[in-house]
Amino acid sequence: MPVGTPDKTVTEGENGEKTITTPVKVNPLTGEELSKGTPVEEVTKQPVNKVVHFAPVAVPHKDTEVFDPTIPADQK
């Protein structure tokens, strides 16, 4: 991407989903709950990360001269 172009979203992010199921035994005649099983958690949709390509930014270079008295005057 050239310097100064806007950032580009490649993939939009999405939330994941999970389903929790708890088996229950019920008396068919009375409808009374007899027992509950252990809840089972299942991921039904994986989350998707958002992907963005960031455009490069120009960084200005600054030259600085520092006087060093240990260097002879005819050298730089």
C-alpha positions, -999 to +999 in steps of 0.1 A: +000+000+000+014+034-009+021+059+019-010+080+028-036+056+015-065+049+039-065+018+061-083-011+045-106-036+063-100-070+048-123-091+071-151-078+094-151-094+128-180-115+140-190-128+174-190-165+180-219-186+194-222-214+218-251-237+228-255-251+263-277-282+265-288-298+298-305-332+295-335-336+317-355-368+325-393-362+328-420-385+339-442-388+307-474-393+328-471-364+353-446-341+335-425-341+367-388-335+364-370-366+376-334-357+372-310-333+354-278-343+336-246-324+333-248-293+311-229-297+278-214-267+262-208-268+224-193-240+202-217-237+172-199-208+155-163-198+159-156-160+164-139-142+135-112-116+141-113-083+123-084-080+099-072-045+089-043-036+066-028-004+080-013+019+054+023+030+061+030+064+074+058+086+062+083+093+090+103+125+084+141+122+089+158+149+108+195+154+105+213+168+135+248+181+138+265+178+171+298+195+177+325+170+189+357+188+200+377+156+198+374+154+160+399+176+141+384+205+122+393+192+088+373+159+093+336+154+097 
